[in-house]
Amino acid sequence: MNHPESIVPQDFAEFRDAKMGKSTLFMSERMLVGLNAFEPGQEHALHAHADQDKVYLTLEGRGVFLLDDREIEMEAGRMLIAPEGVPHGIRNTSEERLIVLMVMAPAPG
């Protein structure tokens, strides 16, 4: 993808039957910007990153953010920040598709 240019992130969502779809919108040494795309019932299991902070912004759909020992309702326009070391994940609890913009810094090596 050529940058800088204006895009509609949802246009790049990749859905998969077996598991959450991932697509990269931008990556440098400093940052990764991508999309996580969930069919109904799919989830990204609880996990943590030792040296990376992550921001999730819900673009379409509904579900729950998994954060440490909590489940936090998510819908379009809601954002969650998962600092390094904090367990986090996402579950699509609705009957509709869920698209989440993800920013991670620094980018994975």
ChimeraX attribute file (.defattr): number of C-alpha atoms within 10 A of each C-alpha:
attribute: neighborCount
match mode: 1-to-1
recipient: residues
	/A:1	8
	/A:2	7
	/A:3	8
	/A:4	6
	/A:5	6
	/A:6	7
	/A:7	11
	/A:8	7
	/A:9	15
	/A:10	15
	/A:11	7
	/A:12	15
	/A:13	22
	/A:14	15
	/A:15	18
	/A:16	13
	/A:17	10
	/A:18	8
	/A:19	14
	/A:20	23
	/A:21	18
	/A:22	19
	/A:23	17
	/A:24	15
	/A:25	19
	/A:26	13
	/A:27	16
	/A:28	12
	/A:29	10
	/A:30	10
	/A:31	17
	/A:32	18
	/A:33	19
	/A:34	21
	/A:35	25
	/A:36	23
	/A:37	28
	/A:38	29
	/A:39	23
	/A:40	19
	/A:41	16
	/A:42	22
	/A:43	21
	/A:44	18
	/A:45	12
	/A:46	16
	/A:47	13
	/A:48	19
	/A:49	16
	/A:50	10
	/A:51	12
	/A:52	17
	/A:53	19
	/A:54	22
	/A:55	16
	/A:56	22
	/A:57	19
	/A:58	22
	/A:59	19
	/A:60	19
	/A:61	22
	/A:62	23
	/A:63	27
	/A:64	18
	/A:65	24
	/A:66	23
	/A:67	19
	/A:68	15
	/A:69	9
	/A:70	11
	/A:71	15
	/A:72	11
	/A:73	14
	/A:74	25
	/A:75	18
	/A:76	15
	/A:77	11
	/A:78	14
	/A:79	16
	/A:80	17
	/A:81	16
	/A:82	20
	/A:83	18
	/A:84	16
	/A:85	14
	/A:86	18
	/A:87	18
	/A:88	24
	/A:89	18
	/A:90	25
	/A:91	24
	/A:92	24
	/A:93	20
	/A:94	15
	/A:95	12
	/A:96	15
	/A:97	18
	/A:98	29
	/A:99	28
	/A:100	29
	/A:101	22
	/A:102	22
	/A:103	21
	/A:104	22
	/A:105	19
	/A:106	16
	/A:107	17
	/A:108	14
	/A:109	5
